Amino acid sequence: MSNIAITDAGPSAAAKPLPTRLASGFVSRLVIIVPYLWLLFFFFIPFIIVFKISLSQSAIAMPPYTPVLDFRDGISGFVARFRELSFDNYVWLTQDALYFKAYVTSVIIAAISTILTLLVGFPIAYGMARAPATIRPTLLMLVILPFWTSFLIRVYAWIGILKPEGLLNQLLLSLNIIDQPLIILNTYTAIFIGIVYSYLPFMVLPLYSSLEKMDYSLIEAAKDLGCPPTAAFWKITFPLSLHGVIAGCLLVFIPAVGEFVIPDLLGGSQTLMIGKTLWNEFFANRDWPVSSAVAVILLLLLIVPIMLFQQAQARAQEQDK
């Protein structure tokens, strides 16, 4: 007579009490809902408000634009306001070369700054990833350390460093490297220095995350097979860290395009960037509809490439599977 082993597999999901199943389902859904609620209240709704203002007309009032899509006058008033919606502000942006130059200049400055940040940040991240595991937390803390100081104070500090009588010129003059002070402040060079310094951690952290996970035995195998170090970097290290490179470039490029503080303090009044243009339209000209149209176009200019990049990443992950 054979022995029959009877095991207790525990209560199945169907055997759990109904309140427990409902609570478990609610928690799992809440984890998904919370990020969408955050985007709804802090991104989508503000974007709709700005887009609505961009379709209105400027007025000498408070706020300085004609109300649109207003239910205070009932359905008939809403319909009347809806008919007043106009894309004249967007047409105006295409007719004034100032805004086009501001967009182009912002994209060029942001692109150059992103490339410079990558050139500076990649060796730092690579050195951190190859450092002994015992000192990596310390190196990581040193990268994050500038965030402990106010962003505005750090930018103001560069004014004291870069001005003609600043620390940099005093050092170079004392070492007899230059005969007269260099004019760096209120130039594009100062803007590049400020952006690279301010956004360097945003480049280093994603790169470090990718390089730390890399299998360095692949490089050793390439060297054993006679591959030069430069070729091994471009064929192994850089492709494996490409996700970190792209993430770091996006984290630097996106805020750099709309940067206002650094161009205003280090670039001077002659610097034409879209962030300064927005500030002037909002607070100097008080033309909220035009400035809202500028903001909407800037947002679309940045979101569309990000969405295309995400779709390309999703297709690449599906192909890898």
URJO-V729519 format. One record per backbone hydrogen bond with DSSP energy under -1.0 kcal/mol. CO is the residue of the C=O (numbers start at 1). NH is the residue of the N-H. Records with the same first field share a line. If there is no record, write none. Layout:
BEGIN
CO: NH / NH
END
This chain:
BEGIN
17: 21
18: 22
19: 23
20: 24
21: 25
22: 26
23: 27
24: 28
25: 29
26: 30
27: 31
29: 33
30: 34
33: 37
34: 38
35: 39
36: 40
37: 41
38: 42
39: 43 / 44
40: 45
43: 47
44: 48
45: 49
46: 50
47: 51
48: 52
49: 53
50: 54
53: 56
55: 86
57: 66
59: 61
63: 65
64: 59
71: 74
74: 78
75: 79
76: 80
77: 81
78: 82
79: 83
82: 85
87: 91
88: 92
89: 93
90: 94
92: 96
97: 101
98: 102
99: 103
100: 104
101: 105
102: 106
103: 107
104: 108
105: 109
106: 110
107: 111
108: 112
109: 113
110: 114
111: 115
112: 116
113: 117
114: 118
115: 119
116: 120
117: 121
118: 122
121: 125
122: 126
123: 127
124: 128
125: 129
126: 130
132: 135
135: 139
136: 140
137: 141
138: 142
139: 143
140: 144
141: 145
144: 147
145: 148
146: 149
150: 154
151: 155
152: 156
153: 157
154: 158
156: 160
157: 161
158: 162
159: 163
160: 167
161: 168
163: 166
166: 170
167: 171
168: 172
169: 173
170: 174
171: 175
172: 177
173: 176
182: 184
187: 191
188: 192
189: 193
190: 194
191: 195
192: 196
193: 197
194: 198
195: 199
200: 203 / 204
201: 205
203: 207
204: 208
205: 209
206: 210
207: 211
208: 212
215: 218
216: 220
217: 221
218: 222
219: 223
220: 224
221: 225
222: 227
223: 226
228: 232
229: 233
230: 234
231: 235
232: 236 / 237
233: 238
236: 240
237: 241
239: 242
241: 245
242: 246
243: 247
244: 248
245: 249
246: 250
247: 251
248: 252
249: 253
250: 254
252: 256
253: 257
256: 259
260: 264
261: 265
262: 266
266: 186
273: 277
274: 278
275: 279
276: 280
277: 281
278: 282
279: 283
280: 284 / 285
281: 287
287: 291
288: 292
289: 293
290: 294
291: 295
292: 296
293: 297
294: 298
295: 299
296: 300
297: 301
298: 302
299: 303
300: 304
302: 306
303: 307
304: 308
305: 309
306: 310
307: 311
308: 312
309: 313
310: 314
311: 315
312: 316
313: 317
314: 318
315: 319
316: 320
317: 321
END
